Amino acid sequence: MARETTWHKSSYSGATNNCVEVAESSRGALVRDTQSRERGHLTFGAEEWTAFLHHVRAEAR
């Protein structure tokens, strides 16, 4: 049975309509443009996604 993908808006998007949505799992993450959902998504493996989050959080400090 296929599991439904649960998307959430990025916390970095704030209250704007210019944002991305993320669906995370233990295998990595899917990322898509909120305004262009029909165009598909990018897929990142767990190691790639963890490295990306580490970099973003370090830059936010």
N, C-alpha and C positions, 0 to 999 in steps of 0.2 A: 504494500500500500504506500503510495507516494505521500510524503509529508508536505503540508502547505508551508510556503515560505512566509516568514513574518518580517515585514519591513518596518523600520523606524527612521524618523527624521534625524539627521545628524545634529548633535547638540551644538556644534559650531555654526549651524545655520541661523540660529536665533529666530526672530519672528519674521524674517523675510521670506519671500516666495522663491528666492534664488538658493535652492538647497539641494542636497543629495540625500538619498535614503540608503540605508544599510541593512542587510540581512546577515547576521553573524551566526556561525556554528563552530563546532570544534574543528571542522575541516578548513575554516577560513571565513571569507566574507564575499558577499555580492554587493556591488555599489551601482546605483543608478541615479540619473537626473530626475528630480521630482516632476519637472515640467515636460520631460520627454520620455516617459516610462515606456512608450511603445518602441523606442529605439534599442531596447535591451539593457544589458548591464555588463559591468566588468567583473571578472572573477579573480579573487586573490586567494592563494593558499594560506594556510595557518602561519607559516613562517614569514611570508611577505606581509600579511596583515599585522602581525605582532610588531614587526620592524617599523612599519608605517606608523602605527599608533605610538610607539616609543618615540619616534622622531617628532611627531606632531605635539605630543605632550611636553617634550623637552624644549621645543620652540615656544610653547605657550608660557613657559616660566619666566 
